[in-house]
């Protein structure tokens, strides 16, 4: 299925090219092509995930290829569901390059199917891992919205109404986008941590062991909790919220990759 995964990757690359082309030219045909290509890539990607599930005999979320692939898949359908419900101008031009980057990481990671290690043979695996990775998908969308906000804010502040200004949504729309994505991603992240703790109790006899991945998951949770708390209590919006969203996503990526490859610990087998 490596060739099939390559086909999916090409689909994402084409969707990215069409999204960037639409951003530059504002041609409606490019926008329609980008949407169709992304939907097609998402459908094929879903088929690949289902095939891998049956081929492996377990939920395929146990190594870097599978985790990053599902991360991208969750982000794809999260974006498409959001796109059908709301109109956010040129959001896809920022989302699809990140999706393609994730798919490239998944493609160049080992795609070999391994037997499930004893520590992962639990019904908590699909629950905990899927929630954590779906959370990353929505936090990634918030990250893209934060980047768009900072670019648009800079354009307005310098009164440099060029290529980006006319193609990006208003600051209010981008701030609402940020809040919407966090409102979905944060509860998923919370449930991911809770189910991980329950799984840890079952597997190791303790809810929390301050393993590096557990610690960084908690750090990431506190960053996003602080963002939402400040928004609700003191109306924290705009540039500060966008910057903190980017910092939070950086912490989420470090939890996914940095901890696995640099710090090790009892979760290192998922790398």
C-alpha positions as CSV (number, residue, x, y, z in Angstrom):
1,X,0.0,0.0,0.0
2,X,3.0,2.3,-0.1
3,X,2.1,3.2,-3.7
4,X,-1.5,4.0,-2.6
5,X,-0.2,6.2,0.2
6,X,2.0,8.0,-2.4
7,X,-1.2,8.6,-4.5
8,X,-2.8,10.1,-1.4
9,X,0.2,12.3,-0.9
10,X,0.0,13.5,-4.5
11,X,-3.6,14.4,-3.9
12,X,-2.7,16.6,-1.0
13,X,0.1,18.2,-3.0
14,X,-2.3,19.0,-5.9
15,X,-4.9,20.4,-3.4
16,X,-2.1,22.6,-1.9
17,X,-1.1,23.8,-5.4
18,X,-4.7,24.6,-6.3
19,X,-5.3,26.4,-3.0
20,X,-2.1,28.5,-3.4
21,X,-3.1,29.2,-7.0
22,X,-6.5,30.4,-5.9
23,X,-4.9,32.6,-3.2
24,X,-2.8,34.3,-5.8
25,X,-5.2,34.5,-8.7
26,X,-8.5,34.5,-6.9
27,X,-9.9,32.3,-9.7
28,X,-13.0,30.5,-8.7
29,X,-12.1,27.4,-10.8
30,X,-8.9,27.0,-8.7
31,X,-10.9,27.2,-5.5
32,X,-13.3,24.5,-6.7
33,X,-10.5,22.3,-7.8
34,X,-8.7,22.7,-4.5
35,X,-11.9,21.6,-2.6
36,X,-12.5,18.7,-4.9
37,X,-8.9,17.5,-4.7
38,X,-8.9,17.8,-0.9
39,X,-12.1,15.8,-0.5
40,X,-10.8,13.2,-2.9
41,X,-7.5,12.9,-0.9
42,X,-9.5,12.7,2.3
43,X,-11.7,9.9,1.0
44,X,-8.7,7.9,-0.2
45,X,-6.9,8.6,3.1
46,X,-9.9,7.2,5.0
47,X,-9.8,4.1,2.8
48,X,-6.1,3.7,3.6
49,X,-6.7,4.0,7.3
50,X,-9.5,1.4,7.2
51,X,-7.3,-1.0,5.1
52,X,-4.4,-0.6,7.6
53,X,-6.8,-1.3,10.4
54,X,-7.8,-4.7,9.0
55,X,-4.2,-5.5,7.8
56,X,-2.8,-4.8,11.2
57,X,-5.6,-6.3,13.2
58,X,-5.7,-3.3,15.6
59,X,-6.2,0.4,15.5
60,X,-3.3,1.8,13.4
61,X,-2.1,4.5,15.8
62,X,1.0,2.9,17.2
63,X,4.0,4.4,15.3
64,X,5.1,7.7,13.8
65,X,3.7,6.9,10.3
66,X,0.3,6.0,11.7
67,X,0.1,8.8,14.2
68,X,1.0,11.5,11.8
69,X,-1.1,10.1,9.1
70,X,-4.2,10.1,11.3
71,X,-3.2,13.6,12.6
72,X,-3.4,14.8,9.0
73,X,-6.6,12.9,8.3
74,X,-8.3,14.4,11.4
75,X,-7.1,17.8,10.3
76,X,-8.5,17.3,6.8
77,X,-12.0,16.4,7.8
78,X,-12.0,19.0,10.6
79,X,-11.1,21.6,8.0
80,X,-13.7,20.3,5.5
81,X,-16.5,20.2,8.1
82,X,-15.6,23.7,9.1
83,X,-15.4,24.9,5.5
84,X,-18.9,23.6,4.8
85,X,-20.3,25.4,7.9
86,X,-18.4,28.7,7.7
87,X,-16.9,30.9,5.1
88,X,-13.3,31.8,5.9
89,X,-11.6,33.4,3.0
90,X,-8.4,31.6,1.7
91,X,-8.2,29.4,4.9
92,X,-7.2,26.5,2.7
93,X,-4.1,28.2,1.4
94,X,-2.7,28.0,4.9
95,X,-4.1,24.7,6.0
96,X,-3.2,22.5,2.9
97,X,0.6,23.3,3.1
98,X,0.6,22.1,6.7
99,X,-1.4,19.0,5.7
100,X,1.1,18.2,2.9
101,X,4.0,18.7,5.4
102,X,2.4,16.2,7.8
103,X,1.8,13.7,4.9
104,X,5.5,14.0,3.8
105,X,6.6,13.2,7.4
106,X,4.2,10.2,7.4
107,X,5.4,9.1,3.9
108,X,9.1,9.1,4.9
109,X,8.5,7.4,8.2
110,X,8.5,3.6,8.3
111,X,5.3,2.2,6.9
112,X,5.9,-1.3,8.1
113,X,3.1,-2.9,10.1
114,X,4.3,-4.3,13.4
115,X,2.7,-6.6,15.9
116,X,1.0,-4.7,18.7
117,X,3.3,-4.5,21.8
118,X,1.8,-5.9,25.0
119,X,1.7,-2.4,26.6
120,X,-0.6,-1.2,23.8
121,X,-3.0,-4.2,23.8
122,X,-5.9,-2.4,25.4
123,X,-9.3,-1.1,24.5
124,X,-8.0,2.3,25.6
125,X,-5.7,2.6,22.6
126,X,-8.3,3.7,20.0
127,X,-10.0,6.0,22.5
128,X,-7.0,7.8,23.9
129,X,-4.9,8.0,20.7
130,X,-7.7,9.1,18.4
131,X,-8.8,11.8,20.8
132,X,-5.3,13.1,21.3
133,X,-4.6,13.2,17.5
134,X,-8.0,14.7,16.7
135,X,-7.3,17.4,19.2
136,X,-4.0,18.1,17.4
137,X,-5.9,18.4,14.2
138,X,-8.1,21.2,15.5
139,X,-5.3,22.9,17.3
140,X,-3.4,22.9,14.0
141,X,-6.4,24.7,12.4
142,X,-6.2,27.2,15.2
143,X,-2.5,27.6,14.6
144,X,-3.2,28.4,10.9
145,X,-5.8,30.9,11.9
146,X,-3.3,32.5,14.3
147,X,-0.7,32.9,11.5
148,X,-3.3,34.5,9.3
149,X,-4.3,36.9,12.1
150,X,-0.7,38.0,12.7
151,X,-0.1,38.6,9.0
152,X,-3.3,40.6,8.6
153,X,-2.7,42.5,11.7
154,X,0.8,43.5,10.5
155,X,-0.6,44.6,7.1
156,X,-3.2,46.8,8.8
157,X,-0.7,48.2,11.4
158,X,1.7,49.2,8.7
159,X,-1.0,50.3,6.3
160,X,0.4,48.1,3.7
161,X,-2.7,46.9,1.9
162,X,-1.0,44.5,-0.5
163,X,-1.4,40.9,-1.6
164,X,-2.3,39.5,1.8
165,X,-4.7,42.3,3.1
166,X,-7.2,41.8,0.2
167,X,-7.1,38.0,0.5
168,X,-7.3,37.5,4.2
169,X,-10.5,37.7,6.3
170,X,-11.1,40.4,8.8
171,X,-9.3,40.3,12.2
172,X,-12.6,39.6,13.9
173,X,-13.4,36.7,11.6
174,X,-9.9,35.3,12.3
175,X,-10.2,35.7,16.0
176,X,-13.6,33.9,15.9
177,X,-12.0,31.2,13.9
178,X,-9.3,30.8,16.5
179,X,-11.9,30.5,19.3
180,X,-14.0,28.0,17.4
181,X,-11.1,25.7,16.7
182,X,-9.9,25.9,20.3
183,X,-13.4,25.3,21.6
184,X,-13.3,21.9,19.9
185,X,-9.6,21.0,20.2
186,X,-9.3,21.8,23.9
187,X,-12.1,19.4,25.1
188,X,-10.6,16.7,22.9
189,X,-7.2,17.3,24.4
190,X,-8.6,17.2,27.9
191,X,-10.4,13.9,27.1
192,X,-7.2,12.5,25.6
193,X,-5.3,13.2,28.8
194,X,-8.1,11.8,31.0
195,X,-8.3,8.6,29.0
196,X,-4.5,8.3,28.9
197,X,-4.5,8.5,32.7
198,X,-7.2,5.8,33.0
199,X,-5.2,3.6,30.6
200,X,-2.0,4.2,32.7
201,X,-3.8,3.1,35.8
202,X,-4.9,-0.1,34.1
203,X,-1.4,-0.8,32.5
204,X,1.0,0.4,35.2
205,X,-1.1,0.8,38.4
206,X,-0.8,4.6,38.6
207,X,-2.8,7.4,37.0
208,X,0.2,9.6,36.5
209,X,4.0,8.9,36.5
210,X,5.4,12.2,35.2
211,X,6.7,10.5,32.2
212,X,8.1,13.2,29.7
213,X,5.2,12.8,27.3
214,X,2.7,13.1,30.2
215,X,4.5,16.2,31.5
216,X,4.5,17.9,28.1
217,X,0.9,16.9,27.5
218,X,0.1,18.7,30.7
219,X,2.2,21.8,29.8
220,X,0.3,21.9,26.5
221,X,-3.0,21.6,28.3
222,X,-2.2,24.5,30.6
223,X,-1.2,26.8,27.7
224,X,-4.6,26.3,26.0
225,X,-6.4,26.4,29.3
226,X,-4.8,29.8,30.0
227,X,-5.8,31.1,26.5
228,X,-9.5,30.0,27.0
229,X,-9.6,31.2,30.6
230,X,-8.3,34.7,29.6
231,X,-10.7,34.9,26.7
232,X,-13.7,34.1,29.0
233,X,-12.7,36.2,32.0
234,X,-10.9,39.3,30.7
235,X,-11.8,39.2,27.0
236,X,-8.3,38.2,25.9
237,X,-8.5,38.4,22.1
238,X,-6.6,39.4,19.0
239,X,-2.8,39.4,18.7
240,X,-2.0,38.0,22.1
241,X,-4.4,35.1,21.7
242,X,-3.0,34.4,18.2
243,X,0.6,34.3,19.5
244,X,-0.4,32.0,22.4
245,X,-2.2,29.7,20.0
246,X,1.0,29.4,18.0
247,X,3.1,28.7,21.2
248,X,0.5,26.1,22.3
249,X,0.7,24.3,18.9
250,X,4.5,24.3,19.2
251,X,4.2,22.6,22.5
252,X,1.7,20.0,21.0
253,X,4.2,19.2,18.3
254,X,7.0,18.8,20.8
255,X,4.8,16.5,22.8
256,X,4.2,14.4,19.6
257,X,7.8,14.4,18.2
258,X,10.3,16.1,20.5
259,X,9.5,14.0,23.5
260,X,9.5,10.7,21.5
261,X,12.8,11.3,19.8
262,X,14.7,13.4,22.3
263,X,13.5,12.6,25.8
264,X,12.3,9.0,25.5
265,X,10.3,7.5,28.4
266,X,7.7,4.8,28.7
267,X,5.8,6.3,25.7
268,X,8.9,6.1,23.4
269,X,7.5,3.0,21.6
270,X,5.0,5.2,19.7
271,X,7.7,6.9,17.7
